[in-house]
Amino acid sequence: MNNKFNPDYRRLVNSALNRKNKGFPLYEHNISYQVAGKIIGEDLEGMFNRGDREELKKMFSLLAGFYKDHGYDGYSFEGCTTRLIQGGKGLTGQAGAIIKTREDFEDYPWAELPERYFNLFSPYFDAIRDTLPDGMKIVGGVGNGVFETIQDFVPFTELSYLEVDDPALFAVLWQQVGETLLSLWTRFLEEYADILAIGRFGDDLGFKSAPLMRPDTVSTHILPQYKKIVDAVHGAGVPFLLHSCGCIFDLMDEIIETTGIDAKHSNEDNIAPFSRWVEDYGDRIGNFGGFDMDFICRSTEDEIRSYVRGICEPLCEAPGIAFGSGNQIADYVPPGNFQAMVDELRQIRGY
């Protein structure tokens, strides 16, 4: 294996655009700063959380070096919109709705969100720009999709009731959240498109057996907002990747046809093997992921190597492929298991 790896973000772009590469790229939705920090012996999470500009530059420089050393052409970073709302507590069910009535909706300071967003996240994106190695760009942008963002205003159960109890407020809330996200993306692309290999947000539309919302609700209220954002990203000359967990096969054809996404990430073996995503959609979009995170967490390093090879080898010559975990390398993933996955991928790839 060539340890003098030279990143080239164009490999990620090619895979997102469903093209073949000479050797597939590696991709992760996220690698925990705790896991990466343990591997390189640095407190990446502490530097990130303190948010000091010079520490952020050091942290992102170390992070980019970590990814480069492990054979990645870029890394993922999103500034999540939920940080501005309830800090994700509504999304995760730890807080209640903050918009219950039309009066709540009218009184909410929507116009303040863009300035608050860039006051918070510009130091992070600036530090990334200052520290990216030659050939490397990021995947990400404005984090949280329309469905995740709206749930931080109105958590899932309350949102379901709102659709029945006040359909007019339900509809206008989707419109407003979509317009707000579009305004954030528009400014982000104006200021940071140069560091972006692929635009992306995460929006988990399903659970293990079905979508979380009725298909007609998704069609009417979610996908039109997706399309506006995807069009803006394309307008900046950048492909778009949708990260969505869950069993969303019932939605995928319409997502692809309506929104124009270029690629999709997230898979778990309990829903379907990665090969199904490639077989069903590989003629239209790129497919990122491959390896069930639960398996990566719980298995031995030898088992992981065999598992990776069994999935990768039949698919590695297909266009539109980027391999990594089907979700992310979370805090609880053993660092050695992550490294076994990556090392086996690089052995197959040859660099």
DOBA-910516 format. One line per field, with one value per residue: residue in three letters; x, y, z of N, C-alpha, C in turn. Coordinates in steps of 0.05 Angstrom, whole numbers. Layout:
// residues N
res <- c(ala:...) .
npx <- c(X:...) .
npy <- c(Y:...) .
npz <- c(Z:...) .
capx <- c(X:...) .
capy <- c(Y:...) .
capz <- c(Z:...) .
cpx <- c(X:...) .
cpy <- c(Y:...) .
cpz <- c(Z:...) .
***
This chain:
// residues 351
res <- c(met:asn:asn:lys:phe:asn:pro:asp:tyr:arg:arg:leu:val:asn:ser:ala:leu:asn:arg:lys:asn:lys:gly:phe:pro:leu:tyr:glu:his:asn:ile:ser:tyr:gln:val:ala:gly:lys:ile:ile:gly:glu:asp:leu:glu:gly:met:phe:asn:arg:gly:asp:arg:glu:glu:leu:lys:lys:met:phe:ser:leu:leu:ala:gly:phe:tyr:lys:asp:his:gly:tyr:asp:gly:tyr:ser:phe:glu:gly:cys:thr:thr:arg:leu:ile:gln:gly:gly:lys:gly:leu:thr:gly:gln:ala:gly:ala:ile:ile:lys:thr:arg:glu:asp:phe:glu:asp:tyr:pro:trp:ala:glu:leu:pro:glu:arg:tyr:phe:asn:leu:phe:ser:pro:tyr:phe:asp:ala:ile:arg:asp:thr:leu:pro:asp:gly:met:lys:ile:val:gly:gly:val:gly:asn:gly:val:phe:glu:thr:ile:gln:asp:phe:val:pro:phe:thr:glu:leu:ser:tyr:leu:glu:val:asp:asp:pro:ala:leu:phe:ala:val:leu:trp:gln:gln:val:gly:glu:thr:leu:leu:ser:leu:trp:thr:arg:phe:leu:glu:glu:tyr:ala:asp:ile:leu:ala:ile:gly:arg:phe:gly:asp:asp:leu:gly:phe:lys:ser:ala:pro:leu:met:arg:pro:asp:thr:val:ser:thr:his:ile:leu:pro:gln:tyr:lys:lys:ile:val:asp:ala:val:his:gly:ala:gly:val:pro:phe:leu:leu:his:ser:cys:gly:cys:ile:phe:asp:leu:met:asp:glu:ile:ile:glu:thr:thr:gly:ile:asp:ala:lys:his:ser:asn:glu:asp:asn:ile:ala:pro:phe:ser:arg:trp:val:glu:asp:tyr:gly:asp:arg:ile:gly:asn:phe:gly:gly:phe:asp:met:asp:phe:ile:cys:arg:ser:thr:glu:asp:glu:ile:arg:ser:tyr:val:arg:gly:ile:cys:glu:pro:leu:cys:glu:ala:pro:gly:ile:ala:phe:gly:ser:gly:asn:gln:ile:ala:asp:tyr:val:pro:pro:gly:asn:phe:gln:ala:met:val:asp:glu:leu:arg:gln:ile:arg:gly:tyr) .
npx <- c(17:10:34:41:-5:-43:-93:-152:-204:-238:-248:-289:-328:-336:-358:-405:-431:-442:-403:-346:-287:-215:-204:-241:-268:-261:-310:-342:-400:-393:-337:-327:-300:-277:-261:-225:-190:-169:-139:-99:-79:-96:-135:-185:-240:-245:-218:-252:-301:-288:-281:-246:-213:-159:-149:-187:-166:-120:-144:-175:-135:-106:-147:-156:-106:-110:-151:-128:-83:-109:-128:-170:-205:-230:-268:-325:-367:-416:-452:-499:-568:-603:-576:-589:-641:-671:-626:-627:-658:-714:-717:-696:-733:-729:-750:-808:-856:-843:-872:-937:-984:-1014:-1001:-954:-921:-921:-896:-845:-775:-757:-727:-679:-648:-610:-566:-551:-536:-490:-456:-447:-424:-387:-333:-317:-322:-286:-238:-233:-226:-176:-142:-146:-114:-77:-116:-158:-226:-289:-347:-412:-441:-496:-524:-573:-633:-697:-738:-714:-701:-751:-772:-745:-769:-823:-833:-834:-882:-918:-918:-943:-995:-1006:-1011:-1062:-1095:-1087:-1080:-1068:-1030:-992:-976:-956:-914:-877:-864:-840:-795:-768:-757:-724:-680:-663:-645:-602:-569:-560:-529:-487:-465:-449:-406:-374:-371:-324:-296:-323:-336:-380:-447:-489:-542:-567:-625:-667:-713:-739:-755:-740:-775:-808:-825:-825:-864:-927:-927:-953:-951:-896:-887:-917:-900:-846:-809:-813:-786:-735:-720:-712:-666:-629:-627:-603:-552:-533:-532:-487:-449:-439:-446:-501:-514:-558:-565:-600:-628:-662:-718:-733:-750:-800:-802:-759:-757:-788:-761:-712:-730:-758:-728:-675:-628:-560:-534:-538:-535:-529:-543:-566:-558:-602:-645:-635:-586:-527:-518:-569:-586:-550:-563:-617:-616:-569:-563:-579:-563:-507:-481:-467:-431:-441:-424:-451:-461:-470:-448:-395:-384:-389:-360:-302:-236:-216:-263:-288:-255:-263:-318:-320:-290:-323:-368:-348:-315:-349:-373:-338:-320:-362:-396:-403:-393:-376:-342:-353:-374:-444:-470:-443:-380:-386:-379:-375:-353:-302:-236:-197:-229:-253:-205:-190:-230:-220:-167:-172:-205:-169:-130:-157:-168:-117:-86) .
npy <- c(-24:45:91:145:178:217:262:271:306:301:249:236:270:248:198:214:235:189:164:125:112:107:65:64:117:131:142:175:191:215:218:206:256:239:186:193:227:192:158:190:214:264:318:327:336:370:416:430:440:483:525:567:609:600:551:522:523:492:444:429:425:381:344:341:320:270:245:246:213:165:154:183:227:272:303:301:354:391:450:450:465:458:474:527:528:489:464:413:385:383:353:304:289:308:356:398:424:487:517:521:546:590:641:633:618:665:700:680:692:689:717:728:683:670:707:693:641:644:676:639:593:609:616:562:542:577:562:511:522:547:506:461:408:405:384:365:369:386:348:366:422:462:436:387:368:387:358:341:391:417:385:401:447:429:372:302:271:311:339:304:304:358:359:339:369:423:436:479:510:471:464:516:519:481:507:554:535:510:554:583:548:547:600:600:562:588:633:606:578:621:640:596:556:542:507:460:395:361:377:368:344:315:277:240:199:152:92:26:-6:24:88:148:187:194:176:214:260:269:277:324:363:358:342:383:425:402:401:456:468:430:447:497:482:453:496:522:490:442:374:338:302:260:242:194:156:93:53:70:55:59:112:126:127:172:211:213:226:274:311:312:293:272:230:180:164:118:59:-2:-69:-96:-74:-75:-106:-72:-80:-82:-29:-10:-43:-29:27:43:54:105:140:157:113:113:86:23:-14:-44:-9:-30:-81:-67:-46:-89:-134:-176:-155:-188:-211:-166:-151:-194:-188:-137:-146:-184:-154:-110:-128:-150:-103:-62:-45:-19:39:102:92:98:76:59:63:47:85:122:133:128:152:106:66:19:42:8:-26:8:22:-28:-36:6:-4:-54:-39:-5:-41:-72:-33:-15:29) .
npz <- c(0:-16:26:20:9:-35:-31:-71:-84:-127:-137:-101:-121:-172:-157:-132:-176:-202:-232:-255:-218:-216:-174:-116:-75:-4:47:100:138:186:231:296:338:385:373:330:357:397:365:343:388:408:436:403:407:451:433:391:417:450:415:403:357:339:362:335:283:291:307:261:225:246:242:186:171:196:166:115:125:131:81:57:12:27:80:125:143:177:193:240:236:279:324:330:347:386:402:384:419:413:366:384:422:473:489:485:436:406:372:370:356:308:323:353:310:278:313:318:311:253:214:239:239:196:205:257:248:216:248:287:259:220:239:242:189:165:189:169:115:118:129:97:64:2:-52:-23:-2:32:50:58:91:103:158:178:150:121:147:195:217:223:263:308:320:325:355:334:348:363:315:281:303:292:237:229:264:253:194:160:188:193:139:126:160:141:93:111:141:99:66:100:107:54:48:82:57:8:22:46:1:-30:1:14:-25:-50:-18:-19:-36:-43:-33:24:66:127:136:166:142:152:191:214:184:150:119:160:155:120:51:17:47:50:-5:-14:23:38:-4:-45:-18:-12:-66:-79:-50:-69:-122:-115:-96:-140:-175:-159:-180:-155:-134:-101:-41:-7:59:90:139:150:125:66:16:-8:-20:-52:-109:-122:-94:-122:-174:-167:-137:-155:-130:-128:-103:-51:19:73:103:132:153:174:149:92:50:29:-25:-47:-50:-88:-132:-141:-150:-172:-226:-231:-190:-147:-96:-29:26:58:100:156:215:266:261:253:302:339:324:314:294:253:234:215:172:137:127:104:57:31:18:-10:-54:-97:-115:-123:-173:-195:-221:-186:-131:-63:-7:61:130:140:168:213:245:307:376:407:375:370:363:338:308:270:243:222:185:149:133:107:64:38:24:-13:-51:-64:-53) .
capx <- c(0:25:28:43:-30:-49:-122:-163:-233:-252:-258:-315:-347:-342:-376:-431:-443:-447:-381:-326:-261:-194:-202:-263:-261:-272:-329:-357:-418:-378:-321:-327:-274:-266:-248:-202:-171:-155:-121:-76:-69:-102:-162:-199:-266:-242:-212:-276:-321:-280:-288:-226:-205:-133:-152:-202:-148:-103:-161:-182:-110:-101:-168:-150:-84:-120:-165:-108:-67:-126:-135:-194:-202:-243:-282:-352:-373:-440:-461:-527:-587:-616:-561:-602:-670:-671:-602:-633:-675:-740:-712:-691:-754:-722:-764:-833:-859:-842:-892:-962:-1006:-1007:-988:-926:-908:-917:-878:-818:-757:-745:-708:-654:-634:-585:-543:-543:-523:-462:-441:-438:-409:-366:-306:-311:-317:-261:-216:-231:-214:-148:-126:-149:-91:-81:-131:-179:-249:-307:-374:-430:-452:-516:-533:-601:-651:-722:-753:-701:-703:-778:-777:-734:-791:-846:-824:-848:-909:-935:-920:-964:-1021:-1010:-1020:-1091:-1109:-1084:-1066:-1058:-1005:-973:-966:-940:-889:-858:-855:-822:-770:-754:-746:-702:-657:-653:-630:-576:-553:-553:-506:-464:-453:-435:-382:-358:-372:-297:-285:-344:-336:-407:-466:-503:-553:-578:-654:-675:-741:-752:-745:-730:-794:-824:-821:-836:-887:-941:-915:-964:-941:-869:-889:-929:-888:-817:-793:-810:-765:-710:-712:-701:-638:-612:-622:-583:-526:-525:-526:-459:-431:-432:-466:-515:-518:-577:-562:-626:-631:-688:-728:-747:-753:-825:-799:-735:-761:-798:-739:-693:-742:-769:-709:-650:-605:-540:-524:-552:-519:-540:-555:-561:-564:-629:-664:-628:-557:-518:-521:-596:-586:-535:-579:-642:-613:-542:-564:-588:-549:-485:-489:-445:-435:-434:-419:-469:-447:-472:-429:-368:-381:-391:-345:-273:-223:-215:-290:-293:-240:-277:-343:-314:-282:-346:-386:-334:-304:-368:-384:-318:-316:-386:-395:-419:-390:-357:-345:-348:-396:-470:-480:-421:-362:-395:-361:-372:-340:-274:-218:-185:-249:-253:-180:-190:-247:-206:-143:-181:-213:-145:-116:-171:-164:-89:-71) .
capy <- c(0:70:108:173:182:245:265:283:307:295:221:238:283:228:178:227:238:162:158:107:122:88:61:77:134:125:163:173:212:229:202:219:268:222:163:203:237:170:147:208:224:293:324:341:344:393:439:437:451:509:543:588:609:587:522:509:518:469:421:421:416:354:326:336:301:243:234:241:189:141:149:197:250:294:295:312:374:407:467:440:487:454:489:553:525:478:449:385:372:376:331:279:283:317:381:400:442:516:529:506:561:609:664:625:619:693:714:669:711:675:734:730:658:670:720:677:617:650:684:615:573:619:609:534:539:592:546:489:533:554:482:438:401:405:362:356:387:374:340:376:448:469:411:381:373:400:343:343:419:422:370:415:466:414:343:284:264:335:346:286:315:384:354:334:389:450:431:504:516:449:470:540:514:469:527:573:521:506:580:590:532:556:625:592:549:608:648:587:573:645:644:572:535:534:485:440:375:352:388:346:346:291:280:213:198:127:74:0:-20:42:117:160:202:183:184:239:282:273:289:351:383:356:341:409:440:390:409:483:467:415:464:517:469:448:522:528:471:422:353:337:276:258:222:188:129:81:38:90:46:69:140:132:135:199:229:216:240:300:329:313:286:257:206:175:150:106:32:-22:-96:-104:-64:-88:-105:-49:-88:-76:0:-8:-57:-14:55:48:64:133:157:145:101:115:70:-5:-33:-40:2:-49:-102:-56:-42:-113:-157:-176:-143:-208:-213:-141:-153:-213:-176:-115:-157:-197:-133:-92:-139:-152:-77:-41:-35:-6:68:115:79:106:57:66:52:54:108:138:122:142:152:79:48:15:52:-13:-37:27:20:-53:-31:24:-18:-74:-25:5:-65:-79:-11:-15:53) .
capz <- c(0:-17:49:12:-5:-44:-34:-95:-79:-152:-136:-87:-140:-192:-146:-128:-203:-213:-251:-245:-211:-215:-145:-103:-52:23:56:126:145:208:249:322:346:406:361:315:377:409:346:339:413:411:446:382:416:469:416:376:435:461:393:399:328:335:368:313:261:299:307:234:212:255:231:158:171:203:143:94:132:129:54:49:-5:40:105:127:164:174:214:242:242:304:344:333:354:413:406:378:440:402:347:398:441:500:494:471:414:411:355:374:345:287:337:357:284:270:332:318:297:230:199:253:238:180:218:280:238:206:271:301:244:202:249:236:161:159:198:150:90:123:137:79:48:-27:-63:-4:4:51:43:79:87:123:168:184:128:127:166:221:227:232:288:331:327:333:356:315:356:361:287:270:311:279:210:230:279:241:169:148:202:185:112:125:175:122:74:124:147:74:57:118:99:28:51:94:36:-12:32:49:-25:-38:17:20:-45:-59:-1:-19:-57:-46:-13:37:93:138:141:169:134:158:211:203:167:133:123:184:147:98:26:5:63:40:-32:-14:41:42:-29:-58:-4:-20:-93:-79:-39:-88:-145:-108:-95:-168:-187:-151:-193:-135:-132:-75:-30:14:79:103:151:150:103:50:-11:-19:-27:-66:-137:-124:-85:-144:-197:-160:-125:-170:-115:-143:-89:-26:39:97:100:153:143:183:129:67:45:12:-53:-57:-58:-114:-153:-147:-156:-182:-254:-231:-170:-132:-70:-10:51:53:122:178:238:289:256:257:331:355:313:317:271:231:223:200:147:119:120:85:31:19:7:-28:-79:-119:-122:-124:-200:-204:-219:-165:-105:-42:14:89:146:130:183:220:265:331:399:419:357:378:342:322:288:248:228:207:161:130:123:88:40:23:13:-38:-70:-73:-45) .
cpx <- c(18:16:29:18:-34:-79:-129:-193:-250:-262:-285:-336:-355:-362:-404:-446:-446:-427:-362:-301:-240:-188:-224:-253:-273:-290:-340:-375:-406:-360:-319:-299:-261:-250:-223:-181:-156:-134:-96:-66:-73:-131:-178:-226:-265:-236:-236:-296:-314:-284:-269:-216:-179:-134:-168:-184:-130:-120:-167:-157:-103:-122:-163:-126:-92:-134:-146:-92:-83:-137:-161:-187:-215:-256:-308:-353:-398:-443:-491:-546:-601:-602:-574:-630:-672:-647:-606:-650:-703:-738:-709:-711:-748:-735:-789:-833:-856:-861:-917:-986:-996:-993:-959:-910:-902:-897:-850:-799:-742:-723:-680:-636:-609:-562:-533:-527:-494:-445:-430:-419:-387:-338:-298:-305:-292:-237:-211:-217:-184:-130:-129:-123:-97:-96:-155:-201:-268:-333:-393:-442:-471:-529:-562:-618:-678:-737:-741:-703:-730:-784:-764:-753:-815:-838:-844:-877:-927:-938:-941:-992:-1027:-1021:-1051:-1106:-1109:-1068:-1055:-1031:-984:-960:-948:-913:-868:-847:-834:-795:-754:-742:-722:-677:-645:-637:-603:-558:-543:-529:-482:-450:-438:-408:-364:-359:-345:-285:-302:-341:-364:-424:-482:-518:-564:-608:-665:-705:-755:-742:-741:-749:-809:-816:-835:-862:-901:-929:-927:-956:-913:-870:-898:-912:-858:-801:-791:-789:-737:-701:-701:-672:-620:-607:-602:-555:-516:-518:-498:-439:-422:-454:-478:-519:-538:-569:-590:-625:-659:-696:-745:-749:-778:-823:-778:-739:-770:-776:-720:-705:-750:-747:-683:-625:-586:-532:-539:-533:-537:-553:-549:-572:-592:-651:-659:-597:-551:-522:-549:-598:-572:-551:-603:-638:-587:-541:-571:-573:-525:-495:-464:-451:-425:-435:-435:-453:-447:-451:-400:-363:-375:-372:-316:-261:-221:-242:-297:-279:-254:-303:-340:-308:-306:-366:-373:-326:-324:-377:-363:-312:-340:-382:-410:-416:-370:-362:-338:-371:-423:-483:-457:-404:-367:-375:-355:-361:-311:-256:-205:-203:-251:-228:-179:-207:-232:-182:-151:-190:-189:-130:-130:-167:-136:-74:-85) .
cpy <- c(25:88:138:180:212:247:279:283:300:266:220:249:262:207:190:230:211:155:138:122:99:83:77:95:123:148:156:197:229:209:218:231:253:199:172:213:215:159:164:220:254:297:340:352:369:418:449:451:478:531:566:586:595:558:508:504:494:444:411:413:387:335:320:317:273:231:228:216:163:137:162:221:275:285:310:333:389:426:463:463:483:468:516:551:515:460:419:371:366:353:304:273:291:344:381:420:471:531:511:519:579:633:657:627:648:707:704:687:697:691:735:705:658:683:705:652:623:662:660:598:584:613:580:531:555:576:522:499:538:529:459:432:403:380:353:378:372:365:350:403:455:444:411:388:385:385:344:371:424:408:383:438:451:384:325:278:288:344:329:296:341:380:351:358:417:447:456:512:496:456:494:537:501:490:546:560:517:532:589:574:540:582:619:580:569:624:630:582:597:648:620:550:525:512:460:421:366:366:365:356:319:295:251:210:172:114:47:-13:-2:71:127:176:189:193:210:263:289:287:318:371:381:357:367:427:429:401:437:483:453:432:486:506:463:474:531:509:449:400:352:308:278:236:218:159:119:66:57:81:56:98:145:140:164:219:234:233:268:320:332:307:269:231:204:159:140:79:16:-49:-106:-94:-77:-87:-81:-55:-82:-47:3:-20:-40:14:62:57:94:151:142:134:100:98:42:-23:-25:-31:-17:-71:-92:-52:-68:-135:-154:-163:-163:-211:-189:-142:-171:-201:-154:-126:-170:-177:-117:-104:-142:-125:-56:-30:-21:25:78:104:94:89:68:54:62:76:126:123:138:138:124:58:44:25:31:-25:-18:24:-6:-50:-15:10:-39:-61:-15:-18:-72:-58:-10:10:66) .
cpz <- c(0:7:43:-4:-11:-48:-60:-93:-104:-153:-122:-106:-161:-181:-141:-155:-217:-235:-238:-238:-215:-186:-131:-81:-26:32:83:130:168:221:274:328:369:393:346:335:391:391:343:365:418:420:425:391:434:453:401:393:446:440:389:370:323:341:346:289:267:297:279:218:220:243:201:154:177:179:120:100:130:100:44:32:6:66:107:149:157:198:218:251:269:327:350:345:382:418:400:398:431:383:361:420:469:508:477:448:422:392:356:360:323:299:343:332:276:288:331:301:273:217:213:249:220:193:242:270:231:228:286:285:226:213:242:206:152:166:179:125:94:125:118:64:18:-36:-46:-2:23:37:65:72:110:133:177:160:139:148:194:233:238:258:312:339:339:332:341:323:353:332:273:278:296:251:209:243:266:215:156:161:195:159:112:140:157:103:87:131:121:64:74:111:72:30:64:73:15:-3:36:23:-35:-24:18:-2:-54:-42:-2:-42:-64:-24:-2:61:101:145:142:165:142:183:199:183:147:137:149:179:124:71:14:21:54:13:-32:0:43:16:-44:-45:-10:-47:-94:-70:-59:-113:-139:-107:-123:-182:-181:-163:-175:-135:-104:-67:-7:33:92:113:148:125:86:21:-24:-29:-48:-95:-140:-114:-108:-167:-192:-152:-140:-154:-133:-130:-62:-8:61:90:125:145:152:165:102:64:27:-18:-64:-66:-85:-137:-161:-158:-169:-211:-255:-212:-159:-105:-52:15:47:78:147:203:262:285:262:287:346:347:319:292:247:218:206:173:127:109:99:57:16:6:-15:-55:-102:-130:-129:-152:-211:-203:-194:-137:-88:-18:41:105:134:146:190:241:291:354:409:399:366:356:325:302:264:230:212:182:140:117:102:62:24:11:-13:-59:-81:-68:-21) .
***
